[in-house]
């Protein structure tokens, strides 16, 4: 069965190698793409009024929207997908941890952010409402998939869940896809993060935060019930990682770009290190 295939270490590692190669190629192409268009001064926001209403962590009171940090934050997600898949392979190459499977889904979610980069430099796409809607719906889907995958990594990580791994991954994909397809958008609005306007954005932001907070309660409970400080480190790693992720998602200025990148990078390293220590003696 498929769950047996992906739970075989060699097979899972081959999947990670494939993802790592794809993410590296896309990151390099994204960098070349950005440099080429930036050198020709073609990187711009879409025409029209730019709004800033889809953020969880916002610095809009202190800054104005800038296309450069917006694009750089997208490149950070693209770079992170390549680095994270590489680190997963190196650190957990011989470790059978279900969290790795869900973190692969998280990598796919941040990898989906990169399509926003094309809106900054292609007038044909900027003026095409259908293309804008497709890219925005992919972004909505990815921003549900990412926190949901972190939640599943803490709730469904026990070894007795290995036979349900395919079902759980399909649930993740199904929920995020449905949200992306049917989520209400305002096609008359352009945002500073290179998407169309989002309907009920405060509610969506609240849901995403709740998903992350729920994912933090599980390792906290495990630390209390099992008496292991390793779960506290996992919880702290998830908190820092999620904070950086949320900041980068709304990054349209250098303050959020620098702070988000720092939190995201440190959170990734801390979380993977904590997870490695948790399984080191198992």
C-alpha positions as CSV (number, residue, x, y, z in Angstrom):
1,X,0.0,0.0,0.0
2,X,1.0,3.6,-0.5
3,X,1.5,4.4,3.2
4,X,4.0,1.5,3.4
5,X,5.8,3.0,0.4
6,X,6.2,6.5,1.8
7,X,7.0,5.1,5.3
8,X,10.0,3.1,3.9
9,X,13.0,5.2,4.7
10,X,14.6,4.7,1.3
11,X,11.4,5.6,-0.6
12,X,10.8,8.6,1.6
13,X,14.3,9.8,1.1
14,X,14.0,9.4,-2.7
15,X,10.9,11.7,-2.5
16,X,12.9,14.2,-0.5
17,X,15.7,14.1,-3.0
18,X,13.3,14.7,-5.8
19,X,11.7,17.7,-3.9
20,X,15.1,19.0,-3.1
21,X,16.2,19.0,-6.8
22,X,12.9,20.7,-7.9
23,X,13.1,23.4,-5.3
24,X,16.7,24.2,-6.0
25,X,16.0,24.5,-9.7
26,X,13.0,26.7,-9.1
27,X,14.9,28.9,-6.6
28,X,17.8,29.4,-9.1
29,X,15.3,30.3,-11.9
30,X,13.4,32.6,-9.6
31,X,16.6,34.5,-8.7
32,X,17.6,34.8,-12.3
33,X,14.1,35.9,-13.2
34,X,14.1,38.6,-10.5
35,X,17.6,39.9,-11.3
36,X,16.7,40.1,-15.0
37,X,13.6,42.1,-14.5
38,X,14.9,44.2,-11.6
39,X,17.9,45.2,-13.7
40,X,15.5,46.6,-16.3
41,X,13.3,48.4,-13.7
42,X,10.3,46.3,-14.5
43,X,9.5,45.1,-11.0
44,X,6.3,47.0,-10.0
45,X,3.0,46.6,-8.1
46,X,0.0,45.9,-10.3
47,X,-1.8,49.1,-11.4
48,X,-4.5,50.5,-9.2
49,X,-4.9,51.1,-5.5
50,X,-2.8,48.9,-3.3
51,X,-4.3,47.8,0.0
52,X,-2.7,46.1,3.1
53,X,-5.4,44.2,4.8
54,X,-4.4,40.5,4.7
55,X,-1.7,40.4,7.4
56,X,-1.4,38.7,10.8
57,X,1.7,40.7,11.8
58,X,1.6,44.2,10.2
59,X,4.0,47.1,10.3
60,X,1.9,49.3,8.0
61,X,1.7,52.1,10.6
62,X,5.4,52.6,10.4
63,X,6.1,51.8,6.8
64,X,4.8,52.1,3.2
65,X,4.5,49.2,0.8
66,X,7.7,48.5,-1.1
67,X,7.9,46.0,-4.0
68,X,11.5,45.0,-3.3
69,X,11.0,43.4,0.2
70,X,7.8,41.9,-1.1
71,X,9.7,40.0,-3.8
72,X,12.6,39.2,-1.5
73,X,10.3,37.6,1.0
74,X,8.9,35.4,-1.8
75,X,12.5,34.4,-2.7
76,X,13.1,33.6,1.0
77,X,10.2,31.1,0.8
78,X,11.7,29.6,-2.4
79,X,15.1,29.4,-0.8
80,X,13.7,27.9,2.4
81,X,11.9,25.1,0.5
82,X,15.2,24.1,-1.0
83,X,17.2,24.3,2.3
84,X,14.5,22.6,4.4
85,X,14.2,19.6,2.1
86,X,18.0,19.3,2.1
87,X,18.2,19.5,5.9
88,X,15.3,17.0,6.3
89,X,17.2,14.5,4.2
90,X,20.5,15.0,6.1
91,X,19.1,15.1,9.6
92,X,16.4,12.5,9.3
93,X,17.8,10.2,6.7
94,X,17.8,7.3,9.1
95,X,14.9,8.4,11.3
96,X,11.3,7.1,10.9
97,X,9.4,10.1,12.2
98,X,5.9,10.9,11.0
99,X,6.6,14.6,11.5
100,X,8.9,14.5,8.6
101,X,6.1,13.6,6.2
102,X,3.9,16.5,7.4
103,X,6.9,18.8,7.3
104,X,7.3,17.8,3.6
105,X,3.7,19.1,3.1
106,X,4.8,22.3,4.9
107,X,7.6,22.7,2.4
108,X,5.2,22.2,-0.5
109,X,3.0,24.9,1.0
110,X,5.8,27.5,1.2
111,X,7.0,26.4,-2.2
112,X,3.5,27.5,-3.6
113,X,4.2,31.1,-2.5
114,X,6.6,31.7,-5.4
115,X,4.0,32.2,-8.1
116,X,3.3,35.6,-6.7
117,X,6.7,36.7,-8.0
118,X,5.5,36.7,-11.6
119,X,2.9,39.3,-10.8
120,X,5.6,41.9,-10.1
121,X,7.1,41.8,-13.5
122,X,4.7,40.6,-16.1
123,X,2.1,43.2,-17.4
124,X,0.1,40.5,-19.2
125,X,-0.5,38.7,-15.9
126,X,-1.0,41.9,-13.9
127,X,-3.8,42.9,-16.3
128,X,-5.3,39.5,-16.6
129,X,-8.0,39.0,-13.9
130,X,-8.1,35.2,-14.4
131,X,-4.4,34.8,-13.9
132,X,-4.6,37.0,-10.8
133,X,-7.4,34.9,-9.4
134,X,-5.6,31.6,-10.0
135,X,-2.4,32.9,-8.3
136,X,-4.4,34.3,-5.4
137,X,-6.3,31.1,-4.9
138,X,-3.1,29.1,-4.9
139,X,-1.8,31.5,-2.2
140,X,-4.9,31.1,-0.1
141,X,-4.6,27.3,-0.4
142,X,-0.9,27.3,0.6
143,X,-1.7,29.5,3.6
144,X,-4.2,27.0,4.9
145,X,-2.0,24.1,4.1
146,X,1.0,25.4,6.0
147,X,-0.4,25.8,9.5
148,X,-2.7,22.8,9.1
149,X,0.4,20.6,8.3
150,X,2.1,21.9,11.5
151,X,-1.0,21.0,13.4
152,X,-1.2,17.5,11.9
153,X,2.5,17.0,12.7
154,X,1.8,17.3,16.4
155,X,-1.6,15.5,16.5
156,X,-0.9,12.5,14.3
157,X,2.7,11.8,15.0
158,X,2.4,8.7,17.1
159,X,3.6,5.5,15.5
160,X,0.1,3.9,15.5
161,X,-0.9,6.6,13.0
162,X,1.5,5.3,10.4
163,X,-1.2,3.3,8.6
164,X,-3.3,6.5,8.4
165,X,-0.6,8.7,6.9
166,X,-2.1,8.7,3.4
167,X,-5.5,9.5,4.7
168,X,-4.2,12.4,6.8
169,X,-2.2,13.9,4.0
170,X,-5.2,13.6,1.7
171,X,-7.3,15.4,4.3
172,X,-4.7,18.2,4.4
173,X,-4.7,18.6,0.6
174,X,-8.5,18.4,0.3
175,X,-9.2,21.0,3.0
176,X,-6.6,23.5,1.6
177,X,-7.8,22.9,-2.0
178,X,-11.5,23.5,-1.1
179,X,-10.6,26.6,0.7
180,X,-8.5,27.9,-2.2
181,X,-11.1,27.2,-4.8
182,X,-14.2,28.5,-3.0
183,X,-12.7,31.3,-0.8
184,X,-14.3,34.7,-1.6
185,X,-12.0,37.2,-3.3
186,X,-12.4,40.9,-4.3
187,X,-11.3,41.1,-7.9
188,X,-11.3,44.9,-7.8
189,X,-8.6,45.1,-5.2
190,X,-4.8,44.5,-5.4
191,X,-2.8,43.9,-2.3
192,X,0.8,44.8,-1.5
193,X,1.7,41.1,-1.3
194,X,0.8,40.6,-5.0
195,X,-2.6,39.1,-4.8
196,X,-6.2,40.1,-5.2
197,X,-8.2,41.3,-2.3
198,X,-9.2,38.6,0.3
199,X,-12.8,38.5,1.7
200,X,-13.1,38.1,5.5
201,X,-9.3,38.4,5.9
202,X,-9.5,38.9,9.7
203,X,-11.4,35.7,10.0
204,X,-9.0,33.7,7.9
205,X,-6.1,35.2,9.8
206,X,-7.7,34.1,13.1
207,X,-8.3,30.6,11.8
208,X,-4.6,30.3,10.8
209,X,-3.4,31.5,14.2
210,X,-5.8,29.1,16.0
211,X,-4.4,26.2,14.0
212,X,-0.8,27.1,15.1
213,X,-1.8,27.6,18.7
214,X,-3.6,24.2,18.7
215,X,-0.4,22.7,17.3
216,X,1.5,24.2,20.3
217,X,-0.8,22.7,22.9
218,X,0.0,19.1,21.9
219,X,3.8,19.1,22.6
220,X,3.1,21.2,25.8
221,X,0.8,18.4,27.0
222,X,3.3,15.7,26.0
223,X,6.0,17.5,28.0
224,X,3.7,17.5,31.0
225,X,2.4,13.9,30.7
226,X,5.6,12.3,29.6
227,X,8.0,14.4,31.6
228,X,10.3,15.2,28.6
229,X,11.8,18.6,28.0
230,X,12.3,17.7,24.3
231,X,8.7,18.4,23.7
232,X,9.1,21.9,25.1
233,X,11.9,22.5,22.6
234,X,9.6,21.3,19.8
235,X,6.9,23.7,20.9
236,X,9.3,26.6,21.1
237,X,10.7,25.7,17.6
238,X,7.2,25.6,16.2
239,X,6.3,29.0,17.8
240,X,9.4,30.7,16.4
241,X,9.0,29.1,13.0
242,X,5.3,30.0,12.8
243,X,6.0,33.6,13.9
244,X,8.6,34.0,11.1
245,X,6.3,32.4,8.6
246,X,3.4,34.7,9.4
247,X,5.6,37.8,9.2
248,X,7.0,36.8,5.8
249,X,3.5,36.1,4.5
250,X,2.6,39.7,5.0
251,X,6.0,41.2,4.2
252,X,5.9,44.4,2.1
253,X,8.6,46.4,3.9
254,X,12.1,45.9,5.1
255,X,11.2,45.6,8.8
256,X,9.0,42.6,8.2
257,X,11.3,41.1,5.7
258,X,14.4,41.2,7.9
259,X,12.5,40.2,11.1
260,X,10.5,37.5,9.4
261,X,13.5,36.0,7.7
262,X,15.4,35.9,11.0
263,X,12.6,34.2,12.9
264,X,11.9,31.8,10.1
265,X,15.5,30.8,9.7
266,X,16.1,30.4,13.4
267,X,12.8,28.6,13.9
268,X,13.6,26.1,11.2
269,X,16.9,25.2,12.7
270,X,15.6,25.1,16.3
271,X,12.6,23.0,15.3
272,X,14.6,20.4,13.3
273,X,17.2,20.2,16.0
274,X,14.5,19.7,18.7
275,X,12.8,17.0,16.6
276,X,16.1,15.3,16.0
277,X,16.9,15.2,19.8
278,X,13.4,13.8,20.4
279,X,14.0,10.8,18.2
280,X,17.7,10.4,18.8
281,X,17.4,7.6,21.3
282,X,14.3,5.9,19.8
